[in-house]
C-alpha cells in the first residue's frame, strides 16, 4: 500500500536491533485517515474469507483492527495483557515474547467474545518473528473458532515470521514489507 510505505519512509526511524519506530502515525499518535485507508485495504483483501470477528493484541493493533472491523462490519476483540477486574475467571490465556518490551507478555481473551463458530481475522501492527500473531492464533484455536486470515500493517520480512505462520494455512497479507534494516538502512519491498 503506497500511502503506508511513503509514511514509513518519511516518518519511520530505524532504531537498530530490528526496532522500527512508527510512533507518530501508528504506535503512540495514530493517523486516523491512514488507518482508515489500511482498514479498507484489509477489508478488500479478506472479503472472500468472510470474517465475523477481528482479533488483535493490545494496544498498537487496535487502530488498524478497529478500522478493518468498521469497514467489514465486524466487532473487534483485543487480547488484553493484564486481566481487569471485569474479566471473568474463565479466560483463554497464552504468552508471547515482546520484542520492544524485552520480556514475555500474557495475552488473554474472554470466551464470551471469541467462541465456536466465529470466523476470526487477526490484524496487527507488525509481523516480525510471528510469535505474537501465533499466540493470537492459539487463542482462536482455544476458543474453538476458525482463523480465516492474518493481516499486518508492516512486515519485517527478514525476521522470518511469515514462514512460522505458514503452518496455520491461512492467507497472510502485509500492507508494507521491510526487507532490510541492517546498518541503519530502511528498505521496503516494491510489492506488498
C-alpha positions in Angstrom: 0.0 0.0 0.0 1.8 3.0 -1.3 0.5 5.6 1.2 1.7 3.5 4.2 5.0 2.8 2.5 5.7 6.5 1.9 4.8 7.3 5.5 7.2 4.7 6.8 10.0 6.1 4.6 9.3 9.7 5.6 8.4 9.3 9.3 9.7 5.9 10.3 13.0 5.6 12.1 15.4 2.6 12.3 16.4 2.5 16.0 18.7 -0.5 15.5 18.2 -4.0 16.8 15.3 -4.6 14.4 13.2 -1.8 16.0 11.2 0.4 13.6 9.8 3.5 15.3 6.5 4.5 13.8 5.2 6.3 16.9 3.9 9.4 15.1 1.4 7.6 12.9 0.7 4.1 14.4 2.0 3.3 17.9 1.7 6.5 20.0 0.0 9.0 17.9 -2.4 7.5 15.4 -3.2 8.9 11.9 -6.9 8.1 11.6 -7.0 8.7 7.9 -4.1 6.4 7.2 -5.6 3.7 9.5 -9.0 4.1 7.7 -7.2 3.5 4.3 -5.4 0.5 5.8 -8.7 -0.9 7.2 -10.3 -0.5 3.7 -7.4 -2.4 2.1 -7.6 -5.2 4.7 -11.4 -5.4 4.2 -10.8 -5.7 0.4 -8.0 -8.4 0.8 -10.0 -10.6 3.2 -13.6 -10.1 1.8 -13.7 -13.7 0.5 -12.7 -15.1 3.9 -16.0 -13.6 5.4 -14.6 -12.8 8.9 -17.2 -12.0 11.5 -14.7 -11.1 14.3 -11.4 -9.2 14.2 -8.8 -10.1 16.8 -5.7 -8.1 17.7 -3.2 -7.6 20.6 -3.4 -4.7 23.0 -2.6 -1.9 22.1 -0.9 -0.9 18.8 -3.0 -3.3 16.8 -6.3 -1.8 17.9 -6.4 1.2 15.5 -6.0 -0.9 12.2 -8.2 -3.7 13.6 -10.9 -1.2 14.5 -10.9 0.4 11.1 -11.0 -3.0 9.4 -13.9 -4.0 11.6 -15.7 -0.8 10.8 -15.4 -1.5 7.0 -16.2 -5.2 7.3 -19.0 -4.6 9.9 -17.5 -7.0 12.4 -16.7 -6.5 16.1 -13.1 -6.1 17.2 -11.7 -8.0 20.1 -8.3 -7.2 21.6 -6.3 -9.6 23.6 -5.5 -8.0 26.9 -2.1 -8.0 28.5 -3.4 -7.6 32.1 -6.6 -9.1 33.5 -9.1 -6.4 34.6 -11.5 -7.0 37.4 -14.3 -7.0 34.9 -12.9 -10.1 33.1 -14.4 -13.3 34.5 -12.2 -16.0 35.9 -12.7 -18.2 32.8 -10.3 -16.9 30.1 -8.1 -18.1 27.3 -4.5 -17.3 28.1 -1.2 -17.6 26.3 2.2 -16.0 26.4 4.4 -14.4 23.8 7.7 -12.6 23.8 7.6 -8.9 23.3 10.5 -7.5 21.1 10.0 -3.9 22.3 9.5 -4.8 26.0 12.2 -7.5 26.1 10.1 -9.9 28.1 7.3 -12.4 27.9 3.8 -10.9 27.9 0.5 -12.5 28.7 -2.4 -12.3 26.1 -5.9 -13.2 27.2 -9.4 -13.1 25.9 -12.8 -13.8 27.4 -14.7 -16.8 26.0 -17.8 -14.6 25.7 -16.2 -12.6 22.8 -14.5 -15.4 20.7 -16.3 -18.7 20.5 -17.1 -21.8 18.4 -18.5 -20.8 15.1 -16.7 -17.4 14.9 -14.6 -16.7 11.8 -11.7 -14.7 13.1 -9.4 -12.4 11.2 -6.2 -11.4 13.0 -5.0 -7.8 12.4 -1.8 -6.4 14.0 0.6 -3.6 13.5 3.7 -5.7 12.9 4.6 -9.1 11.6 8.2 -9.7 12.6 9.1 -13.1 14.3 5.4 -14.1 14.1 5.3 -15.1 17.7 2.7 -12.6 18.8 0.4 -13.5 15.9 1.0 -17.2 16.6 -0.1 -16.5 20.2 -3.3 -14.9 18.9 -3.9 -17.9 16.7 -3.5 -20.1 19.8 -6.3 -18.1 21.5 -8.5 -18.5 18.4 -7.9 -22.3 18.5 -8.5 -22.5 22.3 -11.9 -20.8 21.7 -12.8 -23.3 19.1 -13.2 -20.5 16.5 -11.9 -20.6 12.9 -8.9 -18.5 11.9 -9.6 -17.2 8.4 -6.7 -14.8 7.8 -3.9 -12.6 9.1 -3.2 -9.0 8.2 -0.3 -6.8 9.4 0.4 -3.2 8.6 4.2 -3.8 8.4 6.1 -7.0 7.9 9.8 -7.2 8.7 10.4 -10.0 6.2 14.0 -10.6 7.5 12.7 -11.8 10.9 11.0 -15.0 9.4 7.5 -14.6 10.8 5.8 -15.4 7.6 7.5 -18.8 7.5 6.4 -19.5 11.0 2.8 -18.6 10.3 2.7 -20.8 7.1 1.8 -23.8 9.3 -1.6 -22.1 10.0 -2.6 -22.5 6.4 -4.4 -19.1 6.1 -3.8 -16.1 3.9 -1.3 -13.7 5.3 -1.2 -10.1 4.0 1.2 -7.2 4.9 0.5 -3.7 3.6 4.2 -2.8 3.7 7.2 -5.1 3.7 10.5 -4.0 5.2 13.3 -6.0 3.6 16.4 -4.6 5.3 17.2 -2.7 8.5 20.9 -3.6 8.7 23.5 -0.8 9.2 20.8 1.9 9.7 19.0 1.1 6.4 15.3 1.2 6.0 14.4 -0.6 2.7 10.9 -1.6 1.6 9.9 -4.1 -1.0 8.4 -2.8 -4.2 5.4 -5.1 -4.0 3.3 -5.8 -0.9 
